[in-house]
């Protein structure tokens, strides 16, 4: 059965893999791997998983993890660039790190910081760390975020990337039931072309897209 890709809306998709819990399909157009809609968690179950996260700005290990995105993005930003952390989670930390570096930040999270007024603004950069793999409609959401960037603005994403089927079979990333879409390097290059953005890969799980 061919499903519609939630990133590029192509119906040129095929079955990629099945584990004990879910099916995974892959889009031939953009390369996204995705879980069928009827196999996603409901909002109550999804929230219950997120409530188990214990992220904190006081956790040095978590800060080191986030620095893989913070450091290369900060190097590319002008002083006092204004940012939005999209999907900040229950313990906002990345926004704290950017504020410490001199960048005023807004935060948004549909569960923990649901003030949608911040989504009406424009920003010099927008971050989403360990977020895009949870999006049911990544095409719509990423297009919306890119549209809120100023000219030359940056979209900084952190998510682990798909390689090949053999690696996918043994990949711990698919064990999280809230992870429903999986990007490859080719997928991000497709996204850059679609959004008219330049693409950089400063780390294995980090991608930076700059609005042209």
C-alpha positions in Angstrom: 0.0 0.0 0.0 1.4 3.4 -1.0 1.0 6.1 1.6 1.3 9.9 1.2 4.7 11.2 2.5 4.1 13.7 5.4 7.1 15.8 4.3 6.7 16.2 0.5 3.2 14.9 0.0 4.4 12.4 -2.7 2.5 9.2 -3.0 5.6 7.5 -4.5 6.3 5.6 -1.3 7.1 2.0 -0.5 7.2 -0.3 2.5 10.7 -0.1 4.0 10.7 -2.2 7.2 8.6 -3.8 9.9 9.6 -4.5 13.5 7.5 -6.1 16.2 5.4 -2.9 16.8 5.3 -0.8 13.7 5.7 -0.5 9.9 8.0 2.0 8.3 7.6 3.4 4.8 10.0 5.4 2.7 9.4 8.1 0.2 11.1 7.8 -3.2 10.9 11.5 -3.8 12.5 13.0 -0.6 13.8 9.9 1.1 11.9 10.4 4.4 11.1 7.2 6.3 7.8 7.4 8.3 5.4 5.5 10.4 1.8 5.1 9.0 -0.6 7.5 10.7 -2.7 4.7 12.2 0.3 3.4 14.1 1.2 6.7 15.9 0.5 7.3 19.6 -2.5 9.3 20.7 -1.9 12.7 22.5 -2.4 11.3 26.0 0.1 8.4 25.4 2.5 10.7 23.7 2.5 13.2 26.6 3.0 10.3 29.0 6.3 9.5 27.3 7.5 13.1 27.3 6.7 13.5 31.0 9.4 10.9 31.7 12.1 13.2 30.3 14.2 14.9 33.0 16.1 17.5 31.0 17.5 20.4 33.0 19.8 23.4 32.4 21.7 22.2 35.5 22.6 18.9 33.8 26.2 19.2 32.5 25.8 16.1 30.3 22.7 17.5 28.7 24.4 20.8 28.0 27.3 18.9 26.3 24.8 17.1 24.1 23.1 20.3 23.1 26.4 22.1 22.4 26.7 20.0 19.2 24.0 22.4 17.9 24.6 25.5 20.0 28.3 25.9 19.2 28.2 25.8 15.4 25.1 27.9 15.2 26.4 30.5 17.6 29.5 30.9 15.5 27.3 31.8 12.5 25.0 34.3 14.3 25.4 38.0 14.6 25.5 39.5 18.1 22.1 39.7 19.9 20.4 37.6 17.2 16.8 36.8 18.3 15.8 33.1 18.4 12.9 30.7 19.0 13.4 27.3 20.5 10.6 25.2 18.9 9.7 22.1 21.0 11.5 23.2 24.1 10.2 20.3 26.2 9.6 20.1 30.0 13.0 21.5 31.0 14.0 24.2 28.5 17.8 24.3 28.3 18.9 25.2 24.8 17.2 28.6 25.1 19.1 29.2 28.4 22.4 28.4 26.7 21.7 30.8 23.8 20.6 33.5 26.3 23.9 33.0 28.1 25.6 33.7 24.8 23.7 37.0 24.4 20.8 35.9 22.2 17.2 36.8 23.4 15.0 33.7 23.1 11.4 32.8 22.9 10.2 29.2 23.5 7.3 27.1 22.3 6.2 23.6 23.0 2.7 22.2 22.3 2.6 20.4 25.7 4.7 22.5 28.1 4.9 26.0 26.6 1.8 26.3 24.4 1.8 30.1 24.0 1.2 30.3 20.2 1.6 34.1 20.2 5.4 33.5 19.9 4.8 31.8 16.5 3.5 35.1 15.1 7.0 36.7 15.3 10.0 36.7 13.1 13.4 35.4 14.2 17.0 35.5 13.2 17.2 31.8 14.0 15.0 28.9 15.1 16.1 25.7 16.8 14.4 22.3 17.2 16.5 19.8 19.0 15.2 16.2 19.0 11.9 17.5 17.8 11.5 16.9 14.0 11.3 13.1 14.4 8.1 13.6 16.5 6.3 15.7 13.9 3.1 14.2 12.3 3.2 16.9 9.6 6.9 17.8 9.1 6.3 19.4 5.7 3.8 21.8 7.0 5.7 22.6 10.3 9.1 23.1 8.8 7.7 25.3 6.0 6.0 27.4 8.6 9.1 27.7 10.7 11.3 28.7 7.7 8.7 31.4 6.8 9.3 33.0 10.2 13.0 33.5 9.6 14.5 36.9 8.6 16.6 37.0 5.4 19.8 35.1 6.0 18.2 33.5 9.1 19.1 30.0 10.3 17.1 26.9 11.1 19.1 24.6 13.4 17.8 21.0 13.8 19.2 18.1 15.8 18.0 14.6 15.0 19.7 11.3 14.2 19.8 10.5 10.5 18.8 7.4 8.6 21.6 5.6 6.6 20.6 2.2 5.2 18.2 -0.6 5.9 20.7 -2.8 7.7 21.5 0.0 10.1 17.9 0.9 10.5 17.0 -2.6 11.6 19.3 -2.3 14.6 18.8 1.4 15.3 17.8 2.3 18.8 16.2 5.5 17.5 13.2 3.6 16.2 12.5 2.1 19.6 11.0 5.3 20.9 7.2 5.1 20.1 7.0 8.9 19.7 9.6 8.9 16.9 7.5 8.8 13.7 9.6 10.4 10.9 13.2 9.8 10.1 15.4 12.0 8.0 18.5 11.2 5.9 21.1 13.5 4.6 19.4 13.3 1.2 16.1 14.3 2.8 17.6 17.4 4.3 19.2 18.3 1.0 15.7 17.9 -0.6 14.3 20.1 2.2 16.9 22.8 1.5 16.0 22.9 -2.2 12.3 23.0 -1.3 12.7 25.9 1.2 15.3 27.8 -0.8 17.8 27.3 2.0 21.5 26.3 2.0 22.3 23.2 4.0 25.3 22.4 6.3 26.0 19.2 8.3 28.3 20.3 11.2 27.7 17.0 13.1 26.3 13.6 12.6 23.0 14.5 14.1 22.9 18.3 13.4 21.9 20.2 10.3 21.9 23.9 9.7 19.7 25.5 7.0 20.2 29.1 6.1 17.5 31.2 4.3 18.9 32.6 1.1 
